[in-house]
Amino acid sequence: MGLIKAAVNAVKGTLADQWKEYFYCEALPADVLVRKGQKKTGNSEKAGDNVITQGSGIAVADGQCMIIVEQGKILDVCAEPGEYTFNISGEPTIFSGELGESVKETFSSLVSRIAHGGNVSTDTRVYYFNTKEIMGNKYGTPTPVPFRVVDKNIGLDIDVSIRCNGEYSYKITDPLLFYTNVCGNVSYEYRRSEIDSMLKAELITALQPAFGKISEMGIRYSSLPAHTMEIADALNEILSKKWSELRGIKISSFGINPVSISPEDEQMIKDLQRTAVMRDPGMAAASLVGAQGEAMKAAASNSAGAMTGFVGMGMAQQAGGLNAQALFGMAAQNSQNAQNAQNDQSAASQNAAPEQWKCSCGTLNTTKFCSECGKPRPSANGWTCSCGAVNKGKFCSECGKPKPAGAPLYRCDKCGWEPEDPQHPPKFCPECGDVFDDNDKV
């Protein structure tokens, strides 16, 4: 059994008169996922007659996928817009359109290829699936969802509770799986409201591990609305077993409104960040100077007299152990130590003795060319094994073969160019055009 594609420019009315039955489906609204095909014979419509005879016409519109089901088993599938003729004597055919190879693989494992001797099947139905993007699916976290906050700069790694809401969209990417595992032989249509509550519950459940993947990227909870594509990818990865492989649907896009956390968690993060900043002696000194300035203002307005306030401030400073001047000194010392370390490293690299190399004439050199014969310094690429690996030792790091003994290595004696395989050079140097001969052996 199969479908034969009819002329693209054929008129529906003409086809309906020529064919025994004509199946079609009007534009599917966004709230309808599956609808049974309408059957038209001549000028009358018969929606309940589950019969398709030889030569019947079937129309498929944009954004639709059509399947033919006989006795509850899938006979054929088509997601390519056009007009088709039902051929009961042919082999099953598949027009997957934009749905790709996954539908073909599912079809090969689910299809029931039954050939009847007559022209009429016992119970044959045509279903149309909405393959457009199903948008406007709202979601929201009824209870706070844990989110891991990671800040490697200050060594912060804590869990907070966030609330979020927004919308997502999904598409039916494999109608065969959706028919087999979700809707089945529906009498007329299958609406999105019948599955939305389950999808929303599974989405909310998957948000927690998805947020875990997002937090590992170093993304802050306040920046989640700017990373909706990463969230959608993480959700598809987590929901792939239940959605893609079981139901044949996939999240297309994911929108999230500004995320909120509890005031306690927000204040805790700010306090930890502020405390971490004080690890820098310079920042700690600046904060201490500001606090001392505020304390001096408070001391001047002391009700027991300014001197009493200043005495108390001096006692507090002595009890504190460190003052601003000492902290500034520590910051300056740390900066000087870092500069000294950088200078030492630079001097060491400049004063390092140049590496010696031995020319083929036996002369030891440290420059780019041999001081005796003028040959350029050999490349540090090593030797190339027959397996293609480049090595420097006596044995290949990939296959373990020993370095070829006595195999000549070639390098251009005019410009110093080395071939990728030093043992098998080209006939001419691509840099200067010199012929490779015995003079170019290293």
Secondary structure, DSSP 4 states (H G I P E B T S, - for coil): -EEEE--TT--HHHHHHHSS-EEE-PPPPTTEEEEEPEEEETTEE-SS----BTT-EEEE-TTEEEEEEETTEEEEEE-S-EEEEEETTS---EE-GGG-HHHHHHHHHH------SSSB-SSEEEEEEE-S-EEEEEEE-SS-EEEEEEETTTTEEEEEEEE-EEEEEEEES-HHHHIIIII-S-SSEEEGGGTHHHHHHHHHHHHHHHHHHHHHTT--GGGGGGGHHHHHHHHHHHHIIIIIIII-EEEEEEEEPPPEE-HHHHHHHHHHHHHHHTTSHHHHHHHHHHHHHHHHHHHHT-TT-HHHHHHHHHHHHHHHS--HHHHHHHHHHHHHHHHHHHHHHHHHHHHSPPPPEE-TTS-EESSSB-TTT-PBPPPTT-EE-TTS-EESSSB-TTT-PBPPTT---B--TTT----SSTTS--SB-TTT-PBP-GGGB-
